Amino acid sequence: MTLKRRDTLALGAAATAAVGAGLALPALQALAQPATAPRVLRYAFPIAETGFDPAQISDTYSRTVTAHIFEALYAFDHLARPARVLPLVADGMPVVENDFRRWTVKVRPGIHFADDPAFKGSRRELVAEDFVFAFKRFADPAVKSPIWASVEDVRYVGLGALRKEALAGKQPFDYDRPIEGLRALDRYTVQFNLVEPRPRFLDTLAVSDLFGAVAREVTQFYGDRIAEHPVGTGPFRLASWRRSSQIVLARNPGYRERLWDCQPAESDAEGQAIAARLKGRRVPLLDRVEIAIIEEVQPRWLSFLNGQADFIDRLPAEFIDVAMPGGKVAPNLAKQGIRGKRVLVSDVVMTYYNMEDPVIGGYTPERVALRRALNLAIDLDREIRLVRRGMAIPAQSPVMPHLSGYDAAFKSENSDYDPAKAKALLDLYGYVDRDGDGWREQPNGQPLVLESATQPDQQSRQLNELWQKNMNAIGVRIVFKPAKWPENLKAARAGKLQIWGVASSASGGDGQGMLTRYYGPQAGLQNLSRFKLPAFDDIHERMTRMPDGPERLALFDQAKRLAIAYAPYKLHCHRYVADLMVAGVDGYRRPAFWNGWWHLVDMDPGRAGTAA
């Protein structure tokens, strides 16, 4: 915006008066901003998105975008700790009957989808049928949903059978056929009928990034391009998208009147202070969110230092000592008003082994011994100290901190570093150097060469170097094959990768979610290792039906021990995350396990990032 001369004079006079009144520099900056200056939050994703159709995504970054476009029936309170679920588009809490098998929810009338050409100039009201359609889309074979197994695991009455008919016949998936599991009882009432008890089903109904309402006519209008045209009832709409480069979300001008009303605990001083500043304001507070895709850590860090970003999500470990020595923001950054937050998050970093691979997979004693030996050879302490700069704790089990089933006192072999024991295991089960070249062969005499997928970024290269050193120490050859993250994910789901390192974040407060990565029916989906063990599957299914309590916690313990014993994964660590932000960002708190928060934070346009 270009200021006219009289506007400049007026601002100059106002600034002079402000100095006389003793106002600080931030107040002067605010005065210098036009009243209509947009409130824009700018930051970068470290990994490229894959698309914005909730039924076709599973990666965190795409889901972070869809969480702000689509809306589920319920949502997690942004500031509440422990987590609390509140109605979002639902009119009150669900009616739960039949031993947690029947969940009936009223949809609040008068909520509308964002305007879109698919609606042909009409305002489109949200109705119960939109949730029925959205859930059915996960079952449609043509959609190829990567999380269908998770949806199937809930066991909506009749949904699996509807999918099987579509797979067996030549007819498309029948969205019009009524099923008991997903019913619109009337215009504003949706009912979910489940085959088995699901005491924690409310958490599913609060996942907007996946289970938000979808209008059928939008999917019909855009067809195969639906991932490029997300249309929801949420606070933002997709304004522009350059794949793997930039994503821009803009305020949804037709968003209903919704006021900021987070409810932190009375003992939460930080949360209460945020609430005092923002309570009662209309959301979204921001006008726009601009996301750049910057995969290399150095350019991403520099974009923040140079004022091209207002927020840096998950400060790369390479810069922790510079930016937050001892857990506190460095003095030179603090003088610029930059603030930082460091928290232990509900995630786990892991390496998976393809259980169907002819070299490393399988359930025979020698293959189990190979995987356990590899795990014992990994120096987790060195990885955390040097590569992750101390920003993690060793993982003892798949279950993440802050979730049900997590036990800080649980100790397992998974975190042990014992190369001598690793060598002994390999020797015992026939992985020895037969030809004297310094490298071990398989028990059948064939070469033992591991192939690990990786990404072309700095931290991946550092982790590869450590893996290489650890494998060399026990006489095992390993080669690394770099590719972009989306390419590796596609290959992983197809079972084409032998080894790959990934991370998983919680999507709800129940620790069983991570155990799903070992659940047989999830093979090739969440279960990238393709691990299939009937004893584990039985435990998983019993836990799903069981209410919280001591008996369920005992099953957690059994599942953890089977996971460690068969070793389809090497669990590395649970990470600390440090976020940095300029002074103008207000209301931010890292979500515990949900992705929606942009609409609940503010960005003072007078205190945006500026070049240092």
N, C-alpha and C positions, 0 to 999 in steps of 0.2 A: 504494500500500500504506500502511495506517495503522499506525503503531507504537504499541504499548501503553506505559504509563508505565514498567514495569520494563525494557522494551527501551531506552527513552530513557535511563534511568539507567545501564544497562550500557554504552551507547555513550559517554555522558559520562565514565564512569570510564575507559574504554579510551582516549578522546581525551586525558584528563589524563595518563595514563601515557605515551602516545605523545609528548606535548610534553616530558615529563621525559626521554624517551629520545632526544630531538632529531630526531624525525621531521618531515619537511617537510609543507606543506599538502596536496599530492597524496595523501600517505599517510593523512592525517587524513580526506580526502574518501573514500578507499577504505574506511576503517573505518566511515564513516557510512552506507555502502551496505549494504542487506540482502544476505545471502549469495546470495539467489535473484534479485537484480536482473538483468533481461535485458540482454544485450549488443546494443544497437541502433545501427545506423548510419543517420543521417538526412541526406538531401541532396535536391537538386532537379534535374530535367531542364529544360533551356531550351526543349525542343520536345516536343509531345505524342506519345505512342506511337500505333501504328496497330493493334496486336493482338499475340497471342502464339502464333500458329501458325507454326512455322518455315518452312513451305512458302508462306506468304502474306505474308511481310514482307521488306523490304529496308532499312528505315531503321535507323540506328545505335541509337536509343533502345529500340525494340522488341527488337532483337537483343541488347542488353545484358541485358535481362530474360531472354530465352529461353536465353542462355548459362549461366544459373545454375539453370535448371530441367531442361534437356535435357543429355545427354552424348554426345559423339562417341566414336569409338573411341580417339582420341588427343587430346592437349592440349599446349599450349605451356607450358614451365616459366615460372612467374610472374616469376622473378628472373634467369633466364639471359639474358645479352647477349654475343654474338649469340644469336638465338632458337634454342631446342632443343625438339624434339618428343619427348614421352614417352608411354607407354601410359596410357590413362585407364580405359576399360572393356575394352580389348584385353588379351589375355594374351600380352604380348611384342610385338616389332616384326613387321611384315608380311613374308611371303615374296614376293619380287618375281621374276617370271619373264617370259620371252617379250619381252625388250627393253622392259621397263617397261609391258607391256600387261596383265599378269596380276598382281593383288595379292590375296593370300590372308591373312586375318586370323582369329585365334582370339579369341572372346569369352570373358571370364572367367566361369566359372559362379558362381552364388550372388548375383548382383546383381539387385535388384528395383526395379520402378517404385514410385513413391509410391502409397500407398493412395488409392483413388478408387472412387466408386460404380460406375464402369464395369466394375470387376472383380468386382462382386457378392460382396464379402466375402472373396475369395481373394487371397493374395499372388501377384503376377504377376512371374515371373522374366524377366529380359532374355534374349532369344535372338537368334540370327543373323538370323532372318526379320524381326525388327523393323527392322533396317537395310535389308533389301531393300525392305520396305514403305515406309519413310521416303523412300528415294531415288525409288521409283516415284511417290510423291505429287507430285513436282515435274513429272512428265510428264502427269498427269491433267488434261485440259482443264477439268474441273469445278472444280478447285482454283484455277485462274487464277494460277499462281505467277509473280510478277514476275521471278524469277531463273531461269525455265526455260531461257532461252537460255544462261546460264552452265553449267547442268547439261548441256544438250544439247551444248555445246562440248567437254565431256570425251569424249563419244561412247561411252557404254556400249553394248555390242553388243546390238542388239535393242530398246533403250528408245525410240529415236525412231520406229521402225516401229510399236511398240505404241501410241504416241500418235497417229500418223497414222491408224491404224485407228479409234481412238475419234473422231477428228475427222471422218472420212469416213462412218462409219456411224451408226446410231441406238442402238447398244448402249453402255452405260457402259464406262469404262476397265476393262480386265480385269486386276485385281490378281493373280488366281490363275494366269494364264498364265506358265509359266516362261520366262525369257529368259537367254541366255548371259551378258549383261553384269552381272546382279545375281543371285547364286545363294547359297542357303543349302545348303552341302554336307552339313551335319548340324546338330544343335541349336545348336552353338556355333562353327561355322565359316562365315564369309561370304567370298565371293570376288567380286572385281570384274574383269571382262574388258573391255578397252577396245579400240576399233578401231585406235587409233594409240598410239604411245609417249607416255606422260605421266610424264616423270622427276620431276616435282614433285607428284605425286598425293598424297603423304603429307600435304602442307599441307591439302588438301581434307578428308582424314579427321580433321583436328584442329580443324574449325570446328564447335563444339558448338551455337552459336546458330542454325545452319542445318541441319547434317547430324547432329544427335543422333537417337537411336533414338526411334521413335514406335510406340506400341501400336495396332494396328488397331482393337481393340474400343473404344478411347477415341474415335476419330474416328467410329465408327458410333454410339456412345452419344450424343454431343453434336451430331452433324450439322453444320448451318450455324453452330452456336454454338461450334465447336471453338476459335476464336481467343480465347474467353473462358475456356477450361478446359484450359490446358496441363498435361499430365501426363508427367513424365519420370523419369529415374533420378537426377537431380541433387541437389545438397545443399540446395536450397530448393524450396518449393512456393508457388504464388500463394495468398496468404491473403485478400486483398481487392483490389478494383479499382474505382475510380470514374473512368470514362473521362475522359482529359484533365485529371484533377485529382489523383488519388493512386493509387499502386501500392504494395502491401505484400507483401513476400515473407517467409515464416517458415521456420525450420529444418525440413527434412524429417525427422520423427521416426524414419522407417524407413531413413534413409541408412546405408549400410554403414560399417564401421569403416575409415576412411581417415585417415592421419596426414599432417600438414604435412611436406612433404619437398622443398621447393624447393632448387635447387642453383646458387647464384650462383658466378661465377668466383672463384678464390682471390684475384685482385687486386682484387675488388670489395668494398671495405671496408664500404660501406653495406649491401650485400646480405648479407655475412657477419655483420654485426651483427644484422640482422633474423633471419637463420636461427638465430643463437645464442639469440634470445629465443623463437622460435616452433616450432622443429623438434621433432617428436614429438607435438605437440598434435593432438587429433582435430578434423577439419574437418567442417562449417563452424565457424569460431571464433565467428561471430555467431549470435545467436538470431533476429534480424529485421533487415530492411532496409526503410526507409520512404522512398519517393520521392514528392516533391511535384512537380507540373508548374507551373513559374513561368516564363512566357515573357518577361516584362519584366525587364530586367537590374537595375533599381533594387530592386524587391521581392526578387529573388533574392539580391542582395548583402546587403540588410537582414536577410533571414531568417538568414543566417549570422552577421552581427554581433549579432543579438538572441538568439542561442542556440537558434534553431529548427532549425538544421542543424549537423552536426558536420564537414561536408566541403563545399567548394564546388568543383565540377568545372568546369574551364575558366573561371577568373575572368574576367568581362567586361573587355574592354580599357579601358572607361571608368574602371575603378577600379585599374588597374595602378599608376599613379603614386602613388596613395594607399596601396595595400596592399603593394606590393613595389617601392619606388623603387630604381632601380639594380640590380634583380634580387634584392634582399634584403627579407625581411619587415620592415615598418615597426616601429619600436621600441615604439609603443603596443600593437600586436598581439602582438609577441614577448613582451612582459611578461605577456600572458595565456596564454602557452604555445602560441600559434598558430604553426604551421610552414608553410612554402611550398616548392613545387618548381616549377622552370621548365625545360621541355625543348622542343627542336625535334622535332615529331612527324612521322610519315609520313602527311601529308595534303596536299591541294591545294584551294584555293578557286578557283572558276571560274565563268564565265558561259557558258551555252550558247546557241547560235543554232540555231533550228529549221531544219534543212537542207531541209525540205519547205515552208517558209513562202514565199508568193509574193513577199514583199518582200526578205527577208534571206537566204533559202536558195538552193541551187543551186550549180552547178559552173562556170558560165560565167565568163569573165574579169571582167566587171563586178561579179558577185555576190561573187566571191573578193576583189576589190579593195575592195568595201564593208566586208566583215568585217575585212579587214586594216586598213583606215583607222580603223574604230571602235576596234580594239585599240590602234593607235598613239596614239589620242587620249586613252586612259585614263592618268591620272597615278598610276602605281603607287606612286611614292615618297611622294606626298601621302597616298594611301590608307593606306599602312603607318604613316607618321608620325603622322597626325592621327586617323584613324578606328580604327586597330588599335594605336595607342600604341607603335609600334615592335616589336610582338609578331609579326613575320613576316619572311621574306626573299622577294624577288621570285622567281616561278617562271619558269624558262627552258624547261621542257618538262613534259609530263604526269607523268613519272616522279618519284616522291616520295623524299625523303631516307631513308637507311638501308636502301633496298631494292636488289636487283640491278638493274643498268641505270642507276642514278642516277650522274651524273657532275657533281661540284661545279664542274668547269671548263667544262662545256657552256654556251655563250652563244648566245642566239637573239634574233630581232626581237621575240619575244613580250613581253619586259620593257621594250622601248624606249618612251619617251614622246616623240613627235615630231609635234605637231599640224601643223607646216608640211608634213611629208611626207604626213600624213593628208589635208590639204586638196588637195595636189597629186594624190594618187591619185583622190580623188573628182572633181576637175576633169577628169582625164585620161579617166575612164571614164563621163563624162556626167552625174554627179550634181551639177548646178549650179542656181543660183537663177535661174529663168527669168522670174519675175514680179516680182522686185525686192522681195519682202516680207522678205528676210533669211534665208529657209529654202530649203534645197536640195530639188529635185524628183528623181524617178527619171529614168533615161535616156529612158524612154518618155513623160515629161511628167507622170506621175501624182505625187500628193503623196508625199513620203518621211516617214512617221511611224512611229517605232519604238514598240512596246508591250512593256514589261517587267513581268513578274509580280514581286511582292515580298511581304514579310510586314509586319504592323503592329507592329514592334518598333523600339527606338531605334537600334540599329546599322544596321538596314536603311534607316531613314530617313536616317541620315548618309551611307550609301553611295549612296543615291538622289540626295541633294543633290550629291555629287561627280560622279556620272554626268551629272546635269543640267548642271552647269557645264562638264564636258568636252565634252558634245555641243553645247551652245550655242556653244562656242568654234570649232567647225568647221561650224556652220550646220545641224545635224541636230536635228529635233524628236524628243523622246522623252516618253512618258507612262507613268505607273506605275499598276499595278492591284494593290492589296493584297488578300491572302486568307491564311487560315491555311495553315501549311506542308503538312499532309496534303492539303488541297484542291488546292494547287499541284502537289503530287507526282502526284496522280491525273490532273490536267489535262495535266501534262507527259508522262506515259506515253501518254496518248491523242493526243499531238501537237497539242494545242490552244493551247499557249503559244508565243509568238514568241521571247521572251528570258526567261531566269530564272537567277538566281545561286544556286549550290549549292556544297557541299563534298563531297569524297570522302576517306575514310580507307582505309588499306591493310588487307586481311584476311589477308595472308600476306607472306612475305619476298621474293616475286618481283615485280619492278616491272612485269611484263607485265599485272598486274591492272588498272592504270590505263589501259593501252592498249586494254583491252577496251571502254572508253567510246567508242572510235572504230571498233569492229568492226561491220561491216554487219549480221550476224545478230543483234546485240544491240539493233538499232534499237527504240526505245520502251521498252526495259528499262534496262540499265545505260547504253546509248548513247542518252541523252536527246536529243542533237542530231539523231539519225537520220542520221548521217553514213554514206555508203556509197561506198567507193572500192575497186575490185577490187585495185589495187596494194597498198593498206594491208592488206586482208583476207588477201592472199597472204603478206605478211610476218608477220602475226599468226599464221597457221596454221603457218608454218614454225617460228616461235619456240616454239610450243606443243609441237611434236614433238621439238625439239632439246635435247640436254643442255646444261648450263651450260658456257660457254667463250668464247674470243675470237670465234668465228664468230657466236654468239648475241648478243654485245655489239655487233657490227657491225650486226646487224639492229635492235637497239634504236635505234642512231643514225639509221638510215634511217627508222624509224617516227616518231621525234621530228620529223625534218625535214618529213615529209609532213604531220604534225599541225599544225605551225606554218604551213606554206605555205597549206593550205586553210582554216585558221582556223575550224573549226566551234565552237571554244570560245575564250574569252579566259581564259587561265590567269593568275590574279592572284598567288597567293603560297602558300608553305608556312608554316604557323603555328607559333609558339611557344605552348605551353600552360602556364599557371600554375595550380596547384591549391593551395588552402589547406585546412588541417585543424586541428582542436583537438588538444590534447596527448594525448587518449585514443586517437586513431587510431594503430594500430601495424601495420606490415607493408606499407603502401601503396607501390607503385611503379606509375606509369602504364604500362599494357601497351603494348608496341610496336605491335601490330596485332591483338590479340584483345580480346574483350570480357569475359571471365570473370576476376573477381578478388575479388568480395565474400566468397567463402567462405574466402579466404586471409588476410584482414586481421582484426584484433581491434579492439574498441572498449571501453575501460575505462568502465564505467557511472559510475564516480566522477569521471570527467574529461570528461564530455559537454559539449556547448555550453551555456553559460549566458548569460543576458542581461548585456551589458557595462555 
